[in-house]
Amino acid sequence: MELNENARIDTSQVDDRRGSGGGGGMGIPIPIGGGRGGIVGIIIAVLVALIGGGFGLNAATNGGSDDQGDNTSLEQKCSAEDRLQQLDCRNTLYVNSIQAYWRKAMPEAFGDQYQAAKTVFFSQGVNTGCGQADSGVGPFYCPADDRVYIDLTFYRLLADQLGAEGEFAQPYVLAHEYGHHVQDLLGTEAQMRRQQQRDPNNANALSVKLELQADCYAGAWAKNATGTADEQGQKVFKSITEQDIQQAIDTAEKIGDDAIQKRSGRPVNPDEFTHGTSEQRKQWFTKGYSTGDPKSCDTFGNSR
């Protein structure tokens, strides 16, 4: 993967709340059994939040957050000569690419206009429209305030503890979360929640479909990412290689429900799956990538 050094990094798509001190106290509930004691518990909690994309949090809706970040430092850093060497600037550029893709792809595929969503960079804790969260919940999307939230130190855990060391794991994570935003805009997430209420026995199976669709949407973005550009027409990526795509697939494999249960020392129990197996996650990301068409991401068996 090679980013274009001439691409402008649009920091207005990010709300930098690092160091703001927001969010302390209880985190957003994680839908898994057991506590967070020890590194394994932390890893599992973070990974469940990642593969859950923040969904399951809507029951904790507080009506939005008035917290605002200060992008001054980020703007200066992302205008400097070495901006592409900075983790936060690269992730901002990934967000720019993902949203540029959906601005075009969503009306073409679904006939609906895309509405931009900010990504919130936070450290330790943050207030959200879905309640308070801490770093232990990992990256997530909050449908109550239409924001993606991430503590960028998550990538270090992903690399060090799970071996997902490739750079392309990072845009894959963000593209998955923005897939949930698209589901929110299209009404897919709300429809799925209603189905869960009507048919609680299939709540887990419905959650799996939502997650796999977000993976597929991430694959569709990856296929088209080299065609995304900044507002001046400069391409965001110079190249994305098959090795990069394999890094995303490897990450998807490592965060399947069965892989997480094995890592936590628990027996694999399909009845507890809410996000999809390693094989399913790989399959649906690959489908999105191979077709490059979000309409192919029909995990629910409907038109959307």
N, C-alpha and C positions, 0 to 999 in steps of 0.2 A: 504494500500500500504506500502510495506516495501522494502527499497533499501538495496542492499548488501554492507556492510561496506568494503568488500574486493575488490570491483570493482574499477578499476583505472579510474579516471576522466580525459578524454582527452581534455585538454583545447585548443589544437590546432584547434579544430572544432569551436572555438569561437574567435571573435575579440572584445576585451574589449575596447570600446571607451568612457567609462564613465569618465566624467571630462575632456574630450579633448576640450570641448568648440566648437565642430563642429556644423554646421547646423543652425545657427540663422536665423532670417528673416522669410520670408513666408514659411509656411508649404506646403506639398503636398496637392493639392485640394481634398476636400472630396465631393463625389457625392451625397449631400443631400441638401434639401432646407433649407433656413434660416441661421442665423449666429451661432456663438459659444457662445453667451452671456449666462452667468450663468452656474450653475453646470449641469443643464439638457442638455444644448447645448454641453457642454464638454463631458458628458457621451454619448450622441447620436453620436457625432463625433467619439469618440474612438471606440464605438461599431460597427459603420458602417465600420470603417477601419479594425476592427478585422474580421467581417464576410465577408468583401471584400477581405481579405487576401492580400491587397496591389495591387490587380488587378484593372485596371482603372488608374494606375499610369504610364503605359508605354507611354502614350502620352506626358509625361513630361521628357522623357529620355534625359539625358545629356551625355551619353556615358560612364558612370562609374565614380567611385570615387577613388581617389588616397589616401584617408585618411587611416591611419593605427592606430590601437590601441596599447596599451601596456599591455600585459598579465602577466607581472611580478607579480603584486599583486594577480591576480586571481590564477596563478600557485602556489604561496606560500599558499594561503588560501585553495586551493583544494588538497593540500598535507598534511594539518594539521590533527590532531586527530579528530577535531570536524567538518570536512568538510561537512558531510551530514546534519549538522544543518544550513548550510549557503545557503541562497536562490539562489545565483548565481551559487554555485557549484552543487546544486541539478538540476538546470535548464540546466547546462552544461551536466550533466549525462543523463538527459532526451533527449537532442540533440544526445548524443552518442547512446542511445538506438534506437531512431527513424532512424538514419542513418544506424546503423547496420542492422535494419530490412529491409530497402529498398535496401541495397547492395545485399541482398539475394533475396528479394521478387520481385524486378523489373525485373531481368533477367528471373526468374522463371515464372512470370505472363505475361510479355510482350516481352521477348526476347531481351530487351535492357539493356545495362550496366548502373548502377547508377553512377552518378557523384556527389561527395560530395559538399555541400554548407555550408558556414559558417553562424553562427548566430552572429549578431552584437548586443552587449549590449551597449546601449547609455543612456545618461541622458540629458533631455531638448531638444536637437536638434542634428541632424546628417546629413551629406552629403551622398547622395546615387546616384546610377546610374539612378534613377528615379526622381532626383531633391532633394531639401532640404526638410527635414521633422522635425517636432517637436513632443513632447510627445503626443500632442493632437490627432495624427492620430492613436495611438495604434499600436499593433503589425502588421507587414505586410511583404510580400515577394516582392522583386523587381526583375522582370525577366531580367532587363537590366544588373544587376551585379550578379545575382544568389546568393542573400543573404537574409536571414531572419533578420528583424530588430525588436528589442523590448526594450522598457524602462521597466525594471522590476517593477517599481512602478505601472504599469498598474494592476498588480494582486491585489493590495490594493484597487483600485477603483472597480475592478470586484467584490471583496468580500464585500466591505463596501456599495457600491451603488446598487448593483444588488443581493446581497445575495449569490453569487457563491463562497462560502467560502471554499469548499473542496479543498484539496491539488491537487487532480487529474484534477482539472480545468486547472492547469498549463501545464502539458504535453499534454492535449487535445488541448490547444491553439497552442502549438508548432507543434504538429502533423498535425494540420490543415494547418499551414503555409508550412510545408514540403510537404504536399499534393499538394500545388500549385507548389512547385519546381518540383515534379514528373510530373505534368501536363505540365510544361514548357519543361522538358526533352523529354517527349513523343510527343510534338507538339500539345497537346490538347488546350492549352491556345491560341496559335497563330491561330489555326484553328477556334476557337470560335470567336476571334477578326475579322477574315475575314468574318465569317458568320454575325456578327453584322453589318459590313460595307455593306454587300449585302442586309441585311434585317433589317434595323434600327427599324422597328416596333416591332420586336421581340428581340431587344437588351437586355431588362430586363429579359425576359424569358431565354435567353441563359446564362446570367450572373448567374441566379439562378441555372442552371444546373452545372455550373462550381463550384459554392460554395458548393452545395450539394455533389458533387463528392469528394471535399476536405474533407468534413465531413466524408464521407464513408471511404476514405483512412485512416483518423485518427482512425476510428473504427477498421479497419483491423490491424493497428499497435497495438492498445490496446489489441486485441485478442492474438497477438503473442509476446507482449512485454516481458513476463516472459521468453521467449526463447532467448532474445537478450543478447549478452555478450561483454565484452571488448576484447582487442586484445590478452590477455592472456587466454581467455576462461572463465573468471569469469562472472557469470550472473549479469546483472545490477539490476534486481529486484528479491527479495526473494519471493514476493507475490503481487498480485493485486486482490482485493476482488470485489464482486458484488457491494458493497457500493461505491467503487472507480468508477466503471463504471457508477453507478447511478449519481455520481457527474458530470461526463462528460455529461451525458444526460440532467441533470438539467441545466448545463451551456448552452448547445445547445438550450434548450427551452427558456432561458432568452434572447438570442440574435437573435431570429427570427425577421423577418421584422415586423410582426404584433405586437409583443411584444414591439419592439422599437418605433413604431408609437404610441402605446398606452402610453408608458412611456413619450414620448415627448408631450403628450396632443393633438396629431393630430388624426383625424379619420383614421381608418384602410382603406387603399386604395390599393387593390391588383395590380392596374396598376403601382404602384411605387415600387413594390417588386423587389429587385435585388439579394437577398441572400437566400430566402426561408423562409417559415413560421416556427414558433416554431415546429409545428407537423412534417413538412418536414425535418427539421434539425435533430430532434430526430430520425425520421424514417431511414434516411440514415446513421447516425452514427451507429445506432443499426444494420442495415443491414451489414455494414462493420464488426462490432464486431461479429455478429452471424455467419457469413460465414468465417471470417478470411481471405478472398480472395479478393484482390483488383480488380480482374476481375469481381466481382459481382457489382462493383461500376459504372455501365453503365447508368449514368443519361442522356446521350445523345442518347441512343438507337443505339450506334455503337459498334464496337469491342473494342474501347477505350473510 
